[in-house]
Amino acid sequence: MYSEKLRNLEERNLLRYLKDRDSAQGPKVRFNGREYINFSSNDYLGLANHPYLIEKVKKTLDEYGFGSGASRLLSGGTVLHKHLEEKVAQFKDTESSLVFNSGYAANTGVIPALADEDTALFSDELNHASIIDGCRLSTARTLVYRHKDVAHLEELMKKEGPKKKIILTDTVFSMDGDIAPLRELTDICKNYDAVLYLDEAHATGVIGHGKGALAHFALRPEPWIIQMGTFSKALGSFGAFLAGTSGVALWLLNNARSFMFSTALPSCVVAASLAALELIENNSLLINRLWENRERAARGIKNIGYDIMKSVTPIIPVKTGTIENTLNMSNYLFEKGIFAPSIRPPTVKEPRIRINITAAHTDEDIEMLIEALKKA
Protein backbone atom coordinates (compact mmCIF):
# COMPACT_ATOMS: atom_id res chain seq x y z
CA MET A 1 0.00 0.00 0.00
CA TYR A 2 2.83 2.42 0.86
CA SER A 3 5.50 0.81 -1.33
CA GLU A 4 5.91 3.81 -3.63
CA LYS A 5 6.21 6.24 -0.73
CA LEU A 6 8.69 3.95 1.01
CA ARG A 7 10.73 3.69 -2.19
CA ASN A 8 10.76 7.48 -2.39
CA LEU A 9 12.12 7.72 1.15
CA GLU A 10 14.78 5.12 0.35
CA GLU A 11 15.89 6.98 -2.78
CA ARG A 12 16.37 10.14 -0.71
CA ASN A 13 18.29 8.28 2.04
CA LEU A 14 15.50 9.06 4.51
CA LEU A 15 14.18 5.56 5.20
CA ARG A 16 14.65 4.52 8.81
CA TYR A 17 14.84 1.12 10.51
CA LEU A 18 14.80 0.06 14.13
CA LYS A 19 17.98 -1.11 15.82
CA ASP A 20 17.09 -2.91 19.05
CA ARG A 21 19.83 -3.61 21.59
CA ASP A 22 20.33 -6.85 23.49
CA SER A 23 21.65 -5.19 26.64
CA ALA A 24 20.61 -2.75 29.32
CA GLN A 25 20.66 0.97 28.59
CA GLY A 26 23.99 2.57 29.53
CA PRO A 27 27.24 4.10 28.29
CA LYS A 28 27.96 0.72 26.67
CA VAL A 29 25.28 -1.19 24.75
CA ARG A 30 25.21 -4.38 22.69
CA PHE A 31 23.80 -5.02 19.22
CA ASN A 32 23.89 -8.60 17.95
CA GLY A 33 26.35 -9.51 20.69
CA ARG A 34 28.89 -6.75 19.94
CA GLU A 35 29.52 -3.93 22.43
CA TYR A 36 29.41 -0.27 21.40
CA ILE A 37 30.05 2.99 23.23
CA ASN A 38 26.66 4.65 23.33
CA PHE A 39 26.54 8.35 22.38
CA SER A 40 22.84 8.39 21.46
CA SER A 41 21.20 8.26 24.89
CA ASN A 42 19.37 11.00 26.78
CA ASP A 43 20.30 9.30 30.07
CA TYR A 44 22.51 12.30 30.90
CA LEU A 45 23.28 11.38 34.51
CA GLY A 46 23.53 7.63 33.99
CA LEU A 47 20.59 6.97 36.33
CA ALA A 48 18.66 4.53 34.13
CA ASN A 49 20.33 1.57 35.85
CA HIS A 50 21.30 3.19 39.14
CA PRO A 51 21.09 0.65 42.01
CA TYR A 52 19.00 3.02 44.14
CA LEU A 53 16.33 3.37 41.43
CA ILE A 54 16.26 -0.40 40.87
CA GLU A 55 15.95 -1.04 44.62
CA LYS A 56 12.98 1.34 44.88
CA VAL A 57 11.30 -0.20 41.82
CA LYS A 58 11.62 -3.74 43.22
CA LYS A 59 10.23 -2.71 46.58
CA THR A 60 7.29 -0.90 44.97
CA LEU A 61 6.53 -3.87 42.70
CA ASP A 62 6.17 -6.07 45.76
CA GLU A 63 3.83 -3.57 47.43
CA TYR A 64 1.74 -2.23 44.53
CA GLY A 65 2.20 -4.73 41.70
CA PHE A 66 2.71 -3.48 38.17
CA GLY A 67 -0.38 -2.50 36.16
CA SER A 68 -2.38 0.60 37.14
CA GLY A 69 -5.70 -0.60 35.79
CA ALA A 70 -7.25 2.79 35.08
CA SER A 71 -6.68 6.52 34.61
CA ARG A 72 -5.87 8.71 37.59
CA LEU A 73 -9.44 10.04 37.54
CA LEU A 74 -10.68 6.46 38.01
CA SER A 75 -8.25 5.78 40.88
CA GLY A 76 -5.55 4.23 38.70
CA GLY A 77 -3.01 6.26 40.65
CA THR A 78 -1.58 5.62 44.12
CA VAL A 79 -0.32 7.81 46.94
CA LEU A 80 3.08 7.61 45.22
CA HIS A 81 1.72 9.64 42.30
CA LYS A 82 0.63 12.33 44.77
CA HIS A 83 4.02 12.21 46.51
CA LEU A 84 5.78 12.64 43.17
CA GLU A 85 3.66 15.68 42.29
CA GLU A 86 4.43 17.22 45.67
CA LYS A 87 8.13 16.48 45.16
CA VAL A 88 8.16 18.04 41.68
CA ALA A 89 6.42 21.18 42.94
CA GLN A 90 9.01 21.50 45.69
CA PHE A 91 11.85 20.78 43.22
CA LYS A 92 10.59 23.38 40.74
CA ASP A 93 9.48 25.83 43.47
CA THR A 94 5.90 26.00 42.17
CA GLU A 95 2.53 25.68 43.88
CA SER A 96 1.59 22.44 42.20
CA SER A 97 2.39 19.86 39.54
CA LEU A 98 0.67 17.13 37.54
CA VAL A 99 2.24 13.91 36.27
CA PHE A 100 1.75 12.85 32.64
CA ASN A 101 2.64 9.61 30.86
CA SER A 102 5.26 11.17 28.56
CA GLY A 103 6.56 14.50 27.35
CA TYR A 104 4.68 14.02 24.10
CA ALA A 105 1.45 13.32 26.00
CA ALA A 106 2.02 16.38 28.16
CA ASN A 107 2.59 18.83 25.29
CA THR A 108 -0.22 17.47 23.13
CA GLY A 109 -2.61 17.55 26.08
CA VAL A 110 -1.59 20.73 27.91
CA ILE A 111 -1.26 23.16 24.98
CA PRO A 112 -4.79 22.57 23.59
CA ALA A 113 -6.17 22.82 27.15
CA LEU A 114 -4.46 26.18 27.73
CA ALA A 115 -5.23 27.73 24.34
CA ASP A 116 -8.59 28.49 22.75
CA GLU A 117 -9.75 30.40 19.65
CA ASP A 118 -9.02 33.70 21.43
CA THR A 119 -5.36 32.72 22.00
CA ALA A 120 -2.26 33.39 19.91
CA LEU A 121 0.56 30.87 20.29
CA PHE A 122 4.15 31.96 19.52
CA SER A 123 6.40 28.97 18.92
CA ASP A 124 10.17 28.87 18.29
CA GLU A 125 10.83 27.33 14.87
CA LEU A 126 13.11 24.65 16.36
CA ASN A 127 10.68 23.51 19.06
CA HIS A 128 10.18 19.79 19.57
CA ALA A 129 7.60 17.98 17.44
CA SER A 130 5.36 17.47 20.48
CA ILE A 131 5.02 21.26 20.93
CA ILE A 132 4.29 21.65 17.22
CA ASP A 133 1.62 18.95 17.41
CA GLY A 134 0.18 20.45 20.59
CA CYS A 135 -0.23 23.76 18.74
CA ARG A 136 -1.86 21.98 15.78
CA LEU A 137 -4.35 20.23 18.07
CA SER A 138 -5.42 23.50 19.64
CA THR A 139 -7.99 25.91 18.24
CA ALA A 140 -5.55 28.81 18.67
CA ARG A 141 -3.73 30.74 15.97
CA THR A 142 -0.06 29.69 15.86
CA LEU A 143 2.77 31.97 14.77
CA VAL A 144 6.31 30.64 14.39
CA TYR A 145 9.22 32.93 15.23
CA ARG A 146 12.77 32.50 14.01
CA HIS A 147 14.97 30.46 16.32
CA LYS A 148 15.75 32.46 19.47
CA ASP A 149 15.02 35.67 17.54
CA VAL A 150 13.44 37.86 20.21
CA ALA A 151 13.05 40.84 17.85
CA HIS A 152 11.08 38.71 15.38
CA LEU A 153 8.96 37.35 18.23
CA GLU A 154 8.10 40.85 19.43
CA GLU A 155 7.28 41.93 15.89
CA LEU A 156 4.77 39.08 15.61
CA MET A 157 3.28 39.80 19.04
CA LYS A 158 2.63 43.46 18.22
CA LYS A 159 0.39 42.43 15.33
CA GLU A 160 -1.86 40.17 17.41
CA GLY A 161 -3.62 42.87 19.39
CA PRO A 162 -5.56 42.00 22.55
CA LYS A 163 -5.56 38.22 22.16
CA LYS A 164 -4.33 36.05 25.02
CA LYS A 165 -0.70 35.28 24.21
CA ILE A 166 1.41 32.21 25.02
CA ILE A 167 5.09 31.93 24.11
CA LEU A 168 6.26 28.32 23.78
CA THR A 169 9.89 27.23 23.72
CA ASP A 170 12.21 24.36 24.45
CA THR A 171 14.71 25.53 27.04
CA VAL A 172 17.49 23.20 25.85
CA PHE A 173 16.95 22.44 22.17
CA SER A 174 17.16 18.70 21.67
CA MET A 175 18.96 18.61 18.31
CA ASP A 176 21.11 21.75 18.59
CA GLY A 177 22.18 21.80 22.23
CA ASP A 178 21.67 25.54 22.66
CA ILE A 179 19.57 27.29 25.31
CA ALA A 180 16.57 29.60 24.89
CA PRO A 181 17.12 33.27 25.85
CA LEU A 182 14.89 33.17 28.91
CA ARG A 183 15.78 36.57 30.34
CA GLU A 184 14.64 38.27 27.14
CA LEU A 185 11.57 36.05 26.86
CA THR A 186 10.46 36.81 30.41
CA ASP A 187 10.86 40.53 29.73
CA ILE A 188 8.63 40.23 26.66
CA CYS A 189 6.03 38.30 28.66
CA LYS A 190 5.90 41.11 31.21
CA ASN A 191 5.54 43.75 28.50
CA TYR A 192 2.76 41.92 26.65
CA ASP A 193 1.04 40.19 29.57
CA ALA A 194 1.86 36.81 28.04
CA VAL A 195 2.18 33.29 29.44
CA LEU A 196 5.55 31.54 29.04
CA TYR A 197 5.42 27.79 28.39
CA LEU A 198 8.77 26.03 28.85
CA ASP A 199 9.64 22.53 27.68
CA GLU A 200 12.34 21.43 30.14
CA ALA A 201 12.78 17.90 28.79
CA HIS A 202 16.53 18.26 28.14
CA ALA A 203 17.13 20.85 30.88
CA THR A 204 15.82 19.08 33.98
CA GLY A 205 18.73 17.40 35.73
CA VAL A 206 21.22 19.04 33.34
CA ILE A 207 21.37 22.83 33.73
CA GLY A 208 20.72 25.13 36.69
CA HIS A 209 22.34 22.58 39.04
CA GLY A 210 19.69 20.16 37.82
CA LYS A 211 16.74 22.44 38.54
CA GLY A 212 16.42 23.56 34.92
CA ALA A 213 16.54 26.72 32.84
CA LEU A 214 14.93 29.18 35.25
CA ALA A 215 17.55 28.31 37.87
CA HIS A 216 20.25 28.50 35.18
CA PHE A 217 19.27 32.13 34.54
CA ALA A 218 18.53 32.88 38.22
CA LEU A 219 14.87 33.57 37.37
CA ARG A 220 11.87 33.00 39.61
CA PRO A 221 9.07 30.59 38.56
CA GLU A 222 6.46 33.33 38.23
CA PRO A 223 2.74 32.39 38.19
CA TRP A 224 2.59 33.14 34.43
CA ILE A 225 5.36 30.60 33.72
CA ILE A 226 4.34 26.98 33.08
CA GLN A 227 7.02 24.29 32.98
CA MET A 228 6.85 20.87 31.37
CA GLY A 229 9.64 18.40 32.04
CA THR A 230 10.34 14.70 31.68
CA PHE A 231 11.53 11.96 34.00
CA SER A 232 12.74 9.89 31.03
CA LYS A 233 16.01 11.65 30.26
CA ALA A 234 18.42 12.88 32.96
CA LEU A 235 16.22 11.31 35.66
CA GLY A 236 16.53 7.86 34.10
CA SER A 237 12.87 6.94 34.63
CA PHE A 238 9.74 7.49 32.53
CA GLY A 239 6.88 9.98 32.27
CA ALA A 240 6.57 13.75 32.45
CA PHE A 241 5.33 16.56 34.64
CA LEU A 242 3.66 19.94 34.42
CA ALA A 243 4.65 22.46 37.12
CA GLY A 244 2.84 25.72 37.77
CA THR A 245 0.10 27.25 39.90
CA SER A 246 -2.49 25.10 41.64
CA GLY A 247 -5.16 26.66 39.40
CA VAL A 248 -3.34 25.60 36.23
CA ALA A 249 -2.82 22.07 37.56
CA LEU A 250 -6.51 21.72 38.47
CA TRP A 251 -7.60 23.08 35.10
CA LEU A 252 -5.38 20.57 33.28
CA LEU A 253 -6.59 17.71 35.46
CA ASN A 254 -10.06 18.53 34.16
CA ASN A 255 -9.23 19.50 30.57
CA ALA A 256 -5.98 17.92 29.30
CA ARG A 257 -7.28 14.96 27.33
CA SER A 258 -3.96 13.08 27.36
CA PHE A 259 -4.12 13.11 31.17
CA MET A 260 -7.85 12.41 31.51
CA PHE A 261 -7.98 9.49 29.12
CA SER A 262 -4.67 7.70 29.76
CA THR A 263 -4.07 4.82 32.14
CA ALA A 264 -1.93 5.98 35.05
CA LEU A 265 1.80 5.27 35.08
CA PRO A 266 2.71 2.10 37.04
CA SER A 267 3.61 2.88 40.65
CA CYS A 268 7.08 1.35 40.28
CA VAL A 269 7.85 3.86 37.49
CA VAL A 270 6.71 6.68 39.77
CA ALA A 271 8.95 5.30 42.53
CA ALA A 272 11.93 5.43 40.17
CA SER A 273 11.22 9.10 39.41
CA LEU A 274 11.00 9.91 43.13
CA ALA A 275 14.30 8.14 43.73
CA ALA A 276 15.98 10.02 40.87
CA LEU A 277 14.87 13.42 42.19
CA GLU A 278 16.20 12.45 45.62
CA LEU A 279 19.55 11.46 44.12
CA ILE A 280 20.18 14.64 42.15
CA GLU A 281 19.08 16.88 45.01
CA ASN A 282 21.50 15.20 47.40
CA ASN A 283 24.44 14.54 45.11
CA SER A 284 25.94 17.25 42.86
CA LEU A 285 28.82 14.97 41.78
CA LEU A 286 26.81 13.41 38.95
CA ILE A 287 25.96 16.78 37.41
CA ASN A 288 29.55 17.98 37.87
CA ARG A 289 30.83 14.87 36.13
CA LEU A 290 28.37 15.38 33.26
CA TRP A 291 29.70 18.87 32.62
CA GLU A 292 33.34 17.81 32.93
CA ASN A 293 32.68 15.17 30.26
CA ARG A 294 30.79 17.66 28.10
CA GLU A 295 33.64 20.16 28.14
CA ARG A 296 36.23 17.47 27.37
CA ALA A 297 34.21 16.15 24.43
CA ALA A 298 33.25 19.54 22.97
CA ARG A 299 36.83 20.82 23.20
CA GLY A 300 38.22 17.68 21.57
CA ILE A 301 35.67 17.64 18.74
CA LYS A 302 36.23 21.32 17.94
CA ASN A 303 40.02 20.92 18.11
CA ILE A 304 39.97 18.37 15.28
CA GLY A 305 38.07 20.80 13.09
CA TYR A 306 34.39 19.93 13.41
CA ASP A 307 31.60 22.49 13.62
CA ILE A 308 29.45 21.75 16.68
CA MET A 309 27.13 24.57 15.70
CA LYS A 310 26.05 26.63 18.76
CA SER A 311 25.92 23.86 21.33
CA VAL A 312 26.54 24.84 24.95
CA THR A 313 25.13 21.67 26.56
CA PRO A 314 25.84 17.91 26.59
CA ILE A 315 23.95 17.67 23.27
CA ILE A 316 26.73 18.17 20.71
CA PRO A 317 25.69 18.21 17.04
CA VAL A 318 28.49 17.45 14.58
CA LYS A 319 27.82 19.20 11.28
CA THR A 320 28.18 16.86 8.30
CA GLY A 321 26.95 18.84 5.29
CA THR A 322 24.87 16.25 3.42
CA ILE A 323 22.60 13.31 4.19
CA GLU A 324 25.07 10.99 2.45
CA ASN A 325 27.96 12.29 4.58
CA THR A 326 25.87 11.83 7.70
CA LEU A 327 25.01 8.22 6.91
CA ASN A 328 28.62 7.43 5.95
CA MET A 329 29.98 8.95 9.15
CA SER A 330 27.44 7.16 11.34
CA ASN A 331 28.24 3.84 9.64
CA TYR A 332 31.98 4.43 10.02
CA LEU A 333 31.59 5.18 13.73
CA PHE A 334 29.47 2.05 14.13
CA GLU A 335 32.21 -0.06 12.52
CA LYS A 336 34.63 1.43 15.06
CA GLY A 337 32.39 0.44 17.97
CA ILE A 338 30.64 3.80 18.50
CA PHE A 339 26.87 4.17 18.34
CA ALA A 340 25.93 7.66 17.13
CA PRO A 341 22.97 7.50 14.72
CA SER A 342 22.50 9.93 11.84
CA ILE A 343 19.97 12.72 12.31
CA ARG A 344 18.22 13.62 9.05
CA PRO A 345 15.19 15.51 7.77
CA PRO A 346 12.40 15.85 8.72
CA THR A 347 13.80 15.75 12.28
CA VAL A 348 16.20 18.58 11.36
CA LYS A 349 16.71 20.75 8.30
CA GLU A 350 20.50 20.28 8.37
CA PRO A 351 21.69 16.66 8.71
CA ARG A 352 24.13 15.95 11.52
CA ILE A 353 25.56 13.41 13.93
CA ARG A 354 24.11 14.15 17.36
CA ILE A 355 26.54 13.25 20.14
CA ASN A 356 25.00 13.00 23.60
CA ILE A 357 27.48 13.08 26.46
CA THR A 358 26.59 11.57 29.83
CA ALA A 359 28.07 11.46 33.32
CA ALA A 360 28.55 7.71 32.85
CA HIS A 361 31.03 8.06 29.99
CA THR A 362 34.68 7.53 30.90
CA ASP A 363 37.64 9.59 29.71
CA GLU A 364 38.56 6.63 27.51
CA ASP A 365 35.10 6.58 25.91
CA ILE A 366 35.43 10.23 24.94
CA GLU A 367 38.98 9.78 23.64
CA MET A 368 37.81 6.87 21.46
CA LEU A 369 35.03 9.06 20.07
CA ILE A 370 37.42 11.91 19.23
CA GLU A 371 39.94 9.55 17.64
CA ALA A 372 37.24 7.93 15.50
CA LEU A 373 35.90 11.33 14.41
CA LYS A 374 39.43 12.41 13.52
CA LYS A 375 39.85 9.39 11.25
CA ALA A 376 36.35 9.79 9.81
MODABEL-V177301 format. One record per residue. N is the residue number from 1. RES is the residue in one letter. PHI is phi in whole degrees, -180 to 180 (none if undefined). OMEGA is omega as a letter, one per 30 degrees, with the letter a starting at -180 (NA if undefined). NEAR is the number of other C-alpha atoms within 10 Angstrom. Layout:
n/res/phi/omega/near
N/RES/PHI/OMEGA/NEAR
N/RES/PHI/OMEGA/NEAR
//
This chain:
n/res/phi/omega/near
1/M/none/a/5
2/Y/-110/a/7
3/S/-60/a/8
4/E/-68/l/9
5/K/-67/l/11
6/L/-66/l/13
7/R/-63/l/13
8/N/-63/l/13
9/L/-62/a/13
10/E/-64/a/12
11/E/-64/a/10
12/R/-96/a/10
13/N/59/a/14
14/L/-118/l/18
15/L/-81/a/13
16/R/-113/l/10
17/Y/-132/l/6
18/L/-82/l/5
19/K/-129/a/8
20/D/-92/a/9
21/R/-85/l/14
22/D/-114/l/13
23/S/-150/l/14
24/A/-69/l/11
25/Q/-68/l/17
26/G/171/l/21
27/P/-67/l/22
28/K/-121/l/18
29/V/-133/l/20
30/R/-118/l/19
31/F/-127/l/13
32/N/51/l/10
33/G/86/l/10
34/R/-101/a/11
35/E/-91/l/16
36/Y/-133/l/20
37/I/-77/a/22
38/N/-97/l/25
39/F/-114/a/27
40/S/-114/a/19
41/S/-89/l/20
42/N/-90/a/21
43/D/-80/a/26
44/Y/-58/a/28
45/L/-101/l/26
46/G/67/a/22
47/L/-92/a/28
48/A/-57/l/23
49/N/-123/a/14
50/H/-66/a/16
51/P/-55/a/10
52/Y/-68/l/14
53/L/-64/a/23
54/I/-64/l/17
55/E/-60/a/13
56/K/-66/l/18
57/V/-64/a/21
58/K/-62/a/14
59/K/-63/a/13
60/T/-71/l/20
61/L/-60/l/16
62/D/-64/a/10
63/E/-87/a/11
64/Y/-114/a/14
65/G/73/a/13
66/F/-108/a/15
67/G/-62/a/14
68/S/-90/l/18
69/G/88/a/14
70/A/-166/l/15
71/S/-73/l/16
72/R/-60/a/21
73/L/-67/l/15
74/L/-110/l/12
75/S/67/l/12
76/G/-77/l/18
77/G/-89/l/20
78/T/-126/l/16
79/V/-60/l/9
80/L/-65/l/18
81/H/-62/l/23
82/K/-64/l/15
83/H/-62/l/14
84/L/-65/l/22
85/E/-65/l/21
86/E/-66/a/16
87/K/-67/l/18
88/V/-63/l/24
89/A/-60/l/21
90/Q/-67/a/14
91/F/-64/a/16
92/K/-94/l/21
93/D/59/l/15
94/T/-120/l/21
95/E/-68/a/18
96/S/-155/l/21
97/S/-154/l/27
98/L/-140/a/25
99/V/-91/l/28
100/F/-115/a/30
101/N/-79/l/20
102/S/-166/l/20
103/G/-63/l/25
104/Y/-64/l/20
105/A/-64/l/19
106/A/-64/a/29
107/N/-65/a/29
108/T/-79/l/25
109/G/-98/a/26
110/V/-72/a/29
111/I/-60/l/27
112/P/-64/l/21
113/A/-74/a/22
114/L/-83/a/17
115/A/-111/l/21
116/D/-125/a/15
117/E/-67/l/11
118/D/-98/a/12
119/T/-113/l/19
120/A/-113/l/24
121/L/-101/l/24
122/F/-118/a/23
123/S/-118/l/24
124/D/-61/a/22
125/E/-64/l/15
126/L/-104/l/22
127/N/-61/l/20
128/H/-61/a/20
129/A/-56/a/13
130/S/-69/l/18
131/I/-69/l/27
132/I/-58/a/20
133/D/-69/l/16
134/G/-61/l/20
135/C/-64/a/26
136/R/-64/a/15
137/L/-77/a/15
138/S/-83/l/21
139/T/-94/a/16
140/A/-82/l/20
141/R/-82/a/18
142/T/-111/l/17
143/L/-121/a/17
144/V/-102/l/18
145/Y/-103/a/21
146/R/-59/a/13
147/H/-53/l/15
148/K/60/a/19
149/D/-92/a/15
150/V/-67/l/17
151/A/-64/l/13
152/H/-66/l/13
153/L/-58/a/21
154/E/-65/l/17
155/E/-59/l/11
156/L/-67/a/15
157/M/-67/a/23
158/K/-62/a/10
159/K/-82/a/9
160/E/-92/l/14
161/G/61/a/11
162/P/-83/a/13
163/K/-58/l/15
164/K/-63/a/18
165/K/-120/l/23
166/I/-130/l/25
167/I/-95/a/25
168/L/-120/l/23
169/T/-153/l/27
170/D/-63/l/26
171/T/-93/l/26
172/V/-108/a/28
173/F/-80/a/22
174/S/-70/a/22
175/M/-110/a/21
176/D/-114/l/21
177/G/75/l/23
178/D/-99/a/20
179/I/-121/l/22
180/A/-64/a/19
181/P/-80/a/15
182/L/-67/l/21
183/R/-61/l/12
184/E/-67/a/13
185/L/-67/l/21
186/T/-68/l/19
187/D/-63/l/12
188/I/-63/l/20
189/C/-60/l/18
190/K/-65/a/12
191/N/-68/a/10
192/Y/-113/l/17
193/D/53/a/14
194/A/-106/l/22
195/V/-90/l/22
196/L/-113/a/24
197/Y/-108/a/25
198/L/-111/l/24
199/D/-96/a/29
200/E/-99/a/27
201/A/-53/a/27
202/H/-101/l/29
203/A/-107/a/27
204/T/-62/a/24
205/G/84/a/27
206/V/-117/a/29
207/I/-112/a/23
208/G/63/a/16
209/H/56/l/17
210/G/94/a/21
211/K/-78/l/20
212/G/114/a/24
213/A/-72/l/27
214/L/-61/l/22
215/A/-64/l/15
216/H/-58/a/16
217/F/-98/a/13
218/A/56/l/11
219/L/-107/l/12
220/R/-82/l/12
221/P/-78/a/18
222/E/-61/a/15
223/P/-60/a/15
224/W/-90/l/18
225/I/-108/l/21
226/I/-117/a/21
227/Q/-116/l/24
228/M/-110/l/24
229/G/-144/a/28
230/T/-121/l/29
231/F/-93/a/29
232/S/-91/a/20
233/K/-111/a/25
234/A/-62/a/28
235/L/-86/l/28
236/G/68/a/25
237/S/-116/a/24
238/F/-155/l/20
239/G/108/a/21
240/A/-150/l/24
241/F/-142/l/25
242/L/-123/a/29
243/A/-120/l/27
244/G/-177/l/25
245/T/-74/l/20
246/S/-65/l/16
247/G/-64/l/12
248/V/-63/a/22
249/A/-61/a/21
250/L/-68/l/14
251/W/-61/a/14
252/L/-70/l/23
253/L/-57/a/19
254/N/-98/a/13
255/N/-133/l/16
256/A/-80/a/23
257/R/-63/a/17
258/S/-69/l/21
259/F/-83/a/25
260/M/-63/a/18
261/F/-113/l/13
262/S/-116/l/16
263/T/-62/a/21
264/A/-63/l/25
265/L/-59/l/25
266/P/-58/a/23
267/S/-61/a/24
268/C/-68/l/26
269/V/-67/l/22
270/V/-62/l/28
271/A/-63/l/24
272/A/-64/l/28
273/S/-66/l/28
274/L/-60/a/23
275/A/-64/a/23
276/A/-66/l/24
277/L/-61/l/21
278/E/-62/a/14
279/L/-64/a/17
280/I/-75/l/21
281/E/-73/a/13
282/N/-103/a/9
283/N/-145/a/10
284/S/-82/a/12
285/L/-63/a/12
286/L/-63/a/21
287/I/-67/l/22
288/N/-61/l/15
289/R/-64/l/17
290/L/-56/a/21
291/W/-75/l/20
292/E/-61/l/16
293/N/-65/a/22
294/R/-61/a/23
295/E/-65/l/16
296/R/-62/a/15
297/A/-68/a/23
298/A/-62/a/25
299/R/-63/a/13
300/G/-65/a/19
301/I/-67/l/22
302/K/-67/a/14
303/N/-64/l/12
304/I/-93/l/13
305/G/103/a/10
306/Y/-86/l/16
307/D/-91/l/16
308/I/-99/l/23
309/M/57/a/14
310/K/-114/a/12
311/S/-64/l/19
312/V/-131/a/16
313/T/-131/l/24
314/P/-67/l/27
315/I/-88/a/28
316/I/-120/l/28
317/P/-78/l/24
318/V/-108/a/22
319/K/-69/a/17
320/T/-121/l/20
321/G/94/a/11
322/T/-130/l/13
323/I/-63/a/19
324/E/-62/l/16
325/N/-58/a/16
326/T/-63/l/21
327/L/-64/a/21
328/N/-63/a/15
329/M/-67/l/21
330/S/-61/l/23
331/N/-65/l/17
332/Y/-63/l/18
333/L/-61/a/21
334/F/-64/l/17
335/E/-61/a/12
336/K/-88/l/14
337/G/88/l/20
338/I/-123/l/23
339/F/-98/l/26
340/A/-146/a/23
341/P/-63/l/20
342/S/-75/l/21
343/I/-112/a/21
344/R/-129/l/21
345/P/-59/g/12
346/P/-88/l/9
347/T/-60/l/12
348/V/-136/l/12
349/K/-76/l/10
350/E/-101/l/14
351/P/-64/a/23
352/R/-165/l/28
353/I/-98/a/24
354/R/-102/l/24
355/I/-96/l/25
356/N/-108/a/23
357/I/-93/l/30
358/T/-128/l/31
359/A/-69/a/23
360/A/-83/l/19
361/H/-70/l/22
362/T/-93/l/13
363/D/-58/a/12
364/E/-66/l/9
365/D/-58/a/19
366/I/-69/l/21
367/E/-63/l/15
368/M/-64/l/16
369/L/-62/a/23
370/I/-63/l/21
371/E/-65/l/13
372/A/-66/l/18
373/L/-66/l/19
374/K/-63/a/14
375/K/-75/l/9
376/A/-65/NA/11
//
